[in-house]
Amino acid sequence: MRYKRITRLSLVGLMFSLLSVDSPLAAENVRVAYPSMGTSVFCLIIAQKEGYLKEEGLDVQLLSIRGEIAIRTTLAGEVDIFTNAGSALAAAVRAVPVKIVTIFQDKPSWDLIAQPDIKSIAQLRGKTIGVMSPEGSLAVVAREILRKNGIDPAKDVNLVVMGGDEVRFPALQTKSIQATLFSSAMSIKAQRDGFIKLANAGDYANLIEGGLATSADKIKQNPDKMFRLIRAGLKGINFFASKREPAIKYMLDALRMSDRELVSSIYDIQSKLILREGFSDDKTLQSMIESMKRTTKVQRDIKVGDIFDLSFVKKANEELKTSGWKP
């Protein structure tokens, strides 16, 4: 009896061992911090939904974390990667050990929106303009637009820090501010409510609005995991750029919105700005660095390689092209 029992247990153990050989390994978890929904987040959501991350043995956990905090949590090792590449640029210029590893959008999609009685940028002289932070991407672009229209942002206007769109829109409604830069979604909503679009930020500045960044340590610790994540994200961004209707559906779900017309308008704006290859040329990147140096008053010489590590995305892009991959 004892012999038979041992035999049965051995057979059960053998069955489980045979099953485990064929079972796929559990997906590695990737923690991604994002300050707001945008193309970088959409590409990862698509990569998850379409199975691109699963193919790479990865499972993404999205965490809503503000840019500055996202950098700190990444440096602490609590987050693998974050989508606020603009904040990463400001930090890296200050010698914080972070690297930008993909660029999905190098022109901002924001619009400069003003009160209905303001018809030109020149009329902003002496007015109050809302920004998110003193040195953030929004403030950098606002200053650039003003300068290129003959207005000194330090003397001729009052730039006030007010937080995100959800704070600045009510401030615009109550006339606490006369103008601000809004994301595509809020810009469309504001224009529907009678506010005036004075300028498109993309006509005035190159800026990383969509991208992925991480710490230098994360790259060293697990370069293979980083490459697989970036390859899946690159597939996601190409799906986003080439498949309008499915991409809009994913956006509706991610934004928890039912206004298809609004989301379609956002998509049409964003998709035109997408960099399908996931990187920009060095000349554009160096100009971004120089602009951020002026903003942060950093004097040291900084090269593209000090801020960006685009080796992963370039390799992934070449692989996808060689294989003929299509979404």
C-alpha positions in Angstrom: 0.0 0.0 0.0 2.8 2.3 1.0 4.6 1.6 -2.3 1.4 2.4 -4.3 1.0 5.6 -2.4 4.5 6.7 -3.1 4.1 5.8 -6.8 0.9 7.9 -7.1 2.6 10.9 -5.4 5.5 10.5 -7.8 3.2 10.4 -10.8 1.4 13.6 -9.5 4.7 15.3 -9.0 5.8 14.3 -12.5 2.6 15.7 -14.0 3.1 19.1 -12.3 6.7 19.2 -13.4 5.8 18.5 -17.0 3.1 21.2 -16.8 5.5 23.7 -15.4 7.9 23.2 -18.3 5.2 24.4 -20.8 3.8 27.1 -18.6 4.9 30.7 -19.4 6.9 32.5 -16.8 5.0 35.1 -14.7 5.3 38.5 -16.3 7.7 41.0 -14.8 6.0 44.0 -13.2 6.9 47.4 -14.4 5.9 50.4 -12.4 5.3 53.5 -14.5 4.6 57.0 -13.0 2.6 59.5 -15.0 1.4 63.1 -14.1 -1.4 63.2 -16.6 -2.9 61.2 -19.4 -1.0 61.8 -22.7 0.5 60.0 -25.7 3.2 58.2 -23.6 0.5 56.7 -21.3 -1.8 55.9 -24.2 1.0 54.0 -25.9 1.6 51.8 -22.8 -2.1 51.2 -22.4 -2.3 50.1 -26.0 0.8 48.0 -25.6 -0.9 46.2 -22.6 -4.3 45.8 -24.4 -2.8 44.6 -27.7 -0.5 42.1 -26.0 2.8 43.8 -26.9 3.9 43.9 -23.2 2.9 40.3 -22.7 5.1 39.3 -25.7 8.0 41.0 -23.9 7.2 39.2 -20.6 6.1 42.5 -18.9 3.0 43.8 -17.1 2.7 47.5 -16.5 1.3 49.1 -13.4 0.4 52.8 -14.0 0.7 55.1 -11.0 -0.6 58.7 -11.1 2.3 60.7 -9.6 3.3 64.3 -10.2 6.5 65.0 -12.2 8.8 66.0 -9.4 7.7 63.2 -7.1 7.9 60.7 -9.9 11.6 61.6 -10.3 12.2 61.1 -6.6 10.4 57.8 -6.5 12.3 56.6 -9.5 15.6 57.6 -8.0 14.6 55.7 -4.8 14.0 52.6 -6.9 10.2 52.5 -6.2 9.3 53.3 -9.9 10.9 51.9 -13.0 10.1 54.7 -15.5 8.1 57.9 -15.7 6.4 59.7 -18.6 7.1 63.3 -17.7 10.1 63.6 -19.9 10.0 67.5 -19.7 10.6 67.3 -15.9 13.3 64.8 -16.6 15.1 67.3 -18.9 15.0 70.0 -16.2 16.3 67.6 -13.6 19.1 66.1 -15.8 20.3 69.6 -16.7 20.8 70.1 -13.0 22.9 66.9 -12.9 20.2 64.7 -11.4 21.0 61.2 -12.6 18.1 60.6 -14.9 18.0 59.8 -18.6 15.3 60.3 -21.2 15.0 57.1 -23.1 12.3 57.8 -25.7 10.8 60.9 -27.3 7.3 60.4 -28.7 6.5 64.1 -29.2 9.0 66.9 -29.5 6.5 69.7 -30.1 4.0 70.8 -27.4 0.3 70.5 -28.3 -0.8 73.2 -25.9 -2.7 76.3 -26.9 -2.4 79.8 -25.5 -5.9 80.6 -24.4 -7.1 84.0 -23.3 -10.2 85.9 -22.1 -12.7 86.7 -24.9 -11.8 90.4 -25.0 -8.1 89.7 -25.6 -7.6 89.2 -29.4 -3.8 89.3 -29.7 -0.6 88.3 -27.8 0.3 92.0 -27.7 -2.7 92.6 -25.5 -1.3 90.4 -22.8 1.1 93.2 -21.7 0.4 93.9 -18.1 -1.8 90.9 -17.7 -1.6 87.8 -15.4 -0.8 84.5 -17.0 -1.2 81.1 -15.2 1.5 78.4 -15.3 2.0 75.1 -13.5 5.5 75.8 -11.9 8.2 78.5 -12.2 10.5 76.3 -14.3 8.2 73.7 -15.8 7.6 73.1 -19.5 4.5 75.3 -19.5 6.4 78.3 -18.1 9.3 77.7 -20.5 7.0 77.7 -23.5 4.9 80.6 -22.2 8.0 82.8 -21.9 9.2 81.8 -25.4 5.9 82.8 -27.0 5.9 86.1 -25.2 9.6 86.9 -26.1 8.9 86.1 -29.8 6.1 88.6 -29.7 8.1 91.4 -28.2 7.0 91.0 -24.6 9.5 90.6 -21.7 8.1 87.8 -19.5 10.0 89.1 -16.5 8.8 92.7 -16.7 5.7 93.0 -19.0 3.5 90.3 -17.6 2.8 88.6 -14.2 3.4 84.8 -14.4 1.6 83.1 -11.5 2.0 79.4 -10.4 -1.5 77.8 -10.2 -1.3 74.1 -10.8 -2.9 71.9 -13.5 -5.6 72.5 -16.1 -8.2 71.7 -13.5 -7.1 74.7 -11.4 -6.2 77.2 -14.2 -9.5 76.7 -16.1 -11.7 77.9 -13.1 -9.1 80.7 -12.6 -9.7 81.8 -16.2 -13.5 81.6 -15.8 -13.4 83.8 -12.7 -10.9 86.2 -14.5 -8.3 85.6 -11.8 -5.9 85.1 -14.8 -6.2 86.5 -18.3 -4.4 83.7 -20.2 -2.8 80.3 -19.8 -1.5 77.4 -21.9 -4.0 74.5 -22.0 -3.7 70.9 -23.1 -5.6 69.9 -26.3 -8.7 68.7 -24.4 -9.0 71.7 -22.2 -8.2 74.1 -25.0 -11.1 72.7 -27.1 -13.4 72.9 -24.0 -12.3 76.5 -23.3 -12.9 77.6 -26.9 -16.3 76.0 -26.8 -17.0 78.3 -23.8 -16.0 81.4 -25.7 -12.3 81.8 -24.8 -9.9 82.8 -27.5 -7.0 80.8 -28.9 -4.0 83.2 -29.4 -1.3 80.7 -30.4 -0.3 77.1 -30.8 2.8 76.4 -28.6 4.2 74.0 -31.2 4.7 77.0 -33.6 7.1 78.5 -31.1 9.1 75.8 -29.3 10.5 72.4 -29.5 9.8 70.6 -26.3 9.4 67.0 -25.1 5.8 66.6 -24.3 5.7 62.8 -24.8 8.4 60.5 -23.8 9.8 58.0 -21.2 12.5 58.7 -18.7 14.2 56.7 -15.9 17.2 56.7 -13.6 20.7 56.0 -14.7 20.7 53.2 -12.1 17.7 51.5 -13.5 19.3 51.4 -17.0 22.5 49.8 -15.5 20.6 47.3 -13.3 18.3 45.8 -16.0 19.1 47.0 -19.5 17.2 44.1 -21.0 14.0 44.9 -19.2 14.3 48.5 -20.2 14.8 47.5 -23.9 11.8 45.2 -23.8 9.6 47.9 -22.3 10.7 50.5 -24.8 10.1 48.1 -27.7 6.6 47.4 -26.5 6.0 51.1 -26.1 7.3 51.8 -29.6 4.8 49.3 -30.9 2.1 51.0 -28.9 2.9 54.5 -30.3 2.9 53.1 -33.9 -0.5 51.5 -33.2 -1.8 54.9 -31.9 -0.5 56.8 -34.9 -1.8 54.5 -37.6 -5.1 53.0 -36.2 -7.4 56.0 -35.6 -10.7 54.4 -34.6 -9.2 51.7 -32.2 -6.9 54.3 -30.7 -9.8 56.7 -30.1 -11.7 53.9 -28.3 -8.7 53.3 -26.1 -8.5 57.0 -25.4 -12.2 57.2 -24.4 -11.6 54.3 -21.9 -8.4 55.8 -20.5 -9.8 59.3 -20.2 -13.2 58.0 -18.9 -14.9 60.2 -21.3 -18.0 59.7 -23.5 -17.7 62.7 -25.7 -16.4 61.0 -28.8 -16.3 64.2 -30.8 -14.0 65.9 -28.3 -11.7 62.8 -28.0 -11.5 62.5 -31.8 -10.4 66.2 -32.0 -7.7 65.5 -29.4 -6.6 62.5 -31.3 -6.3 64.4 -34.6 -4.1 67.0 -32.9 -1.9 64.5 -31.1 -1.4 62.0 -33.9 0.0 64.7 -36.2 2.8 65.4 -33.6 3.8 61.8 -33.0 7.4 60.7 -33.6 6.8 57.1 -34.7 10.5 56.2 -34.5 10.7 57.4 -30.8 13.5 59.9 -31.1 14.5 63.3 -32.4 17.6 64.6 -34.1 20.6 65.8 -32.1 20.2 69.4 -33.3 16.6 69.6 -31.9 17.7 67.9 -28.6 20.6 70.2 -28.1 18.3 73.3 -28.6 16.1 71.9 -25.9 19.0 71.5 -23.6 20.2 75.1 -24.2 16.7 76.4 -23.6 16.5 74.6 -20.3 19.9 75.8 -19.3 18.8 79.4 -19.7 15.6 78.6 -17.7 17.5 76.9 -14.9 20.5 79.3 -15.1 22.9 76.4 -15.5 26.3 77.4 -17.0 28.1 74.1 -17.5 28.6 72.5 -20.9 26.0 69.8 -21.5 25.8 67.4 -24.5 22.9 65.3 -25.8 24.5 62.1 -24.4 24.5 63.6 -20.9 20.7 63.9 -20.9 19.4 61.3 -23.4 20.0 57.5 -23.8 18.2 56.7 -27.1 20.2 53.6 -27.8 17.3 51.3 -26.7 14.7 53.0 -28.8 17.0 53.2 -31.9 17.8 49.5 -31.6 14.1 48.6 -31.2 13.1 50.8 -34.1 15.7 49.1 -36.4 14.5 45.6 -35.3 10.9 46.5 -36.0 11.8 47.9 -39.4 13.9 44.9 -40.3 11.2 42.4 -39.3 8.6 44.3 -41.2 6.4 44.6 -38.1 3.1 46.4 -38.5 0.4 47.1 -35.9 
